[in-house]
Amino acid sequence: MPSQELLLQRTMLDFLVESEAGAAFAADPAAFGRQRGLEPAHGAALLRFQDRLQIYREASRNGTQELLEQFLPVTQALLETGEAWEPCVSAFIASRSLTTPYFRDILPAFIQWLSQSGWGRDAWPTLLAQAHFEFLEFLVERWPDEPRPQGLSPHASLEARLLLDPATRLVQYAHSVHLASPDQPLAPATPVALLAHRDGEGVFHALAVTESTAALLAKGQEVPLGEALAALGLADAGAALDLLQSLADQEALWGFRPSP
């Protein structure tokens, strides 16, 4: 049989995460503990500290919700079209997917929970992609700074490989989530490839690129650009180099690494 210490820990976790626990605890704290195997002395302690525990529960849950609202405003607006934002957050908390005490872990845990649970997917087909895109902005803006390697060329050439800032991400979505906003939270049902990066001031940008450009950006990091163009069957080398040069000028690329 579990020890009273373990049962008390489980009771407190139930109290924090279960959607209906607040009302049940407020009605009879001792009964709430008794139903979970606690001895009368622990039940009496729950009754004694009832008000403080309720404040702690609200602060904990509100803190989680407020952080999600701060960084996922479009996702929130999307779900509020069906009055489902707070139920979504409650379902996430009740899933016990958040297993650490750190606020930095809330966003990735929420995205993972949406992906694994499929919550709201049928009603809001853009939900997971929208939340992931907003998390991507959070991730790119806060990625640790790394020194730019020496010896990079600012000019694109067929002999060079391109180099991206480690914070940069190349992603694809089934919906154009970068066009959604809190006022218009439903993203167009158009597939899109995005080059997500931050500029020299640390500001996030998401540039829509074609599939061929996305393929070139990926391949061009592995082999010289001339070889990448040939492998991808892209004949217009001049246009491709001009495009890459434009991306570099916009600080979307770190630069070009000359071949040894």
Residue pairs with C-beta under 8 A, 6 or more apart in sequence:
2 10
2 37
4 38
4 39
4 42
7 36
7 37
7 38
7 42
8 38
8 42
10 36
11 32
11 33
11 36
11 38
11 42
11 46
13 96
14 21
14 36
15 21
15 22
15 25
15 32
15 53
15 57
16 56
16 57
16 60
16 61
16 93
17 93
17 94
17 96
18 94
19 90
19 91
19 93
19 94
21 32
21 57
22 54
22 57
22 58
24 32
25 32
25 46
25 50
25 53
25 54
25 57
26 50
26 54
29 43
29 46
29 47
29 50
29 53
30 40
30 43
30 44
30 46
30 47
31 43
32 46
33 42
33 43
33 46
34 40
34 43
38 46
46 53
61 93
63 103
64 89
64 92
64 93
64 98
64 106
65 86
65 89
67 103
67 106
67 107
68 75
68 76
68 89
68 106
68 107
68 110
69 76
71 107
71 134
71 135
71 137
71 138
72 107
72 110
72 131
72 134
72 135
73 134
73 182
74 130
74 134
74 177
74 180
74 181
74 182
74 185
75 127
75 130
75 131
75 134
75 185
76 85
76 182
77 181
77 182
77 183
77 185
78 124
78 126
78 127
78 130
78 180
78 185
78 186
79 85
79 88
79 120
79 124
79 127
81 185
81 186
82 123
82 124
84 120
84 123
88 119
88 120
91 117
91 119
92 98
92 109
92 110
92 113
92 114
92 119
95 113
95 117
97 109
97 110
97 112
97 113
98 105
98 106
98 109
99 105
99 109
107 135
107 138
108 135
110 131
110 135
111 128
111 131
111 132
111 135
113 119
114 120
114 127
114 128
114 131
115 128
119 127
120 127
121 127
121 128
125 175
125 189
126 175
126 177
126 180
126 186
126 187
126 189
129 173
129 174
129 175
129 177
129 187
130 175
130 177
130 180
130 185
130 187
132 173
132 177
133 171
133 173
133 177
133 178
133 194
133 206
136 169
136 171
136 196
136 206
137 196
137 204
137 206
139 167
139 169
140 167
140 168
140 169
140 196
140 197
140 198
140 204
141 198
141 202
141 203
141 204
143 166
143 167
143 198
146 165
146 166
148 165
148 254
148 255
149 163
149 254
149 257
151 257
151 258
152 163
152 254
152 255
152 256
152 257
153 160
153 255
153 256
153 257
153 258
154 248
154 255
154 256
155 245
155 256
156 162
156 225
156 241
156 242
156 244
156 245
156 248
156 256
157 225
157 241
157 256
157 258
158 224
158 225
158 226
158 229
158 237
158 241
159 224
159 225
159 226
159 258
159 259
160 224
160 225
160 256
160 257
160 258
160 259
161 220
161 221
161 222
161 223
161 224
161 225
161 256
161 257
161 259
162 217
162 220
162 221
162 225
162 244
162 253
162 255
162 256
162 257
163 221
163 253
163 254
163 255
163 256
163 257
164 170
164 197
164 217
164 221
164 253
164 254
165 197
165 198
165 254
167 197
167 198
168 195
168 196
168 197
168 198
168 252
169 195
169 196
169 197
170 193
170 194
170 195
170 196
170 214
170 217
170 218
171 193
171 194
171 196
172 191
172 192
172 193
172 194
172 214
173 191
173 192
173 194
174 189
174 191
175 187
175 188
175 189
175 190
175 191
175 192
176 187
176 188
176 190
176 191
176 192
176 208
177 187
177 192
178 187
178 192
178 194
178 206
178 208
179 187
179 188
180 186
180 187
192 208
193 208
193 209
193 210
193 211
193 213
193 214
194 206
194 207
194 208
194 209
195 206
195 207
195 209
195 214
195 217
195 247
195 252
196 204
196 205
196 206
196 207
197 204
197 205
197 207
197 251
197 252
198 204
198 205
199 205
199 250
199 251
200 251
205 250
205 252
207 247
207 250
207 252
209 217
212 232
212 234
213 243
215 232
216 225
216 228
216 229
216 232
216 234
216 240
216 244
219 228
219 231
219 232
220 228
220 244
222 228
223 231
224 259
225 240
225 241
225 244
225 256
226 237
229 235
229 237
229 240
234 240
244 253
244 256
247 253
248 254
248 255
248 256
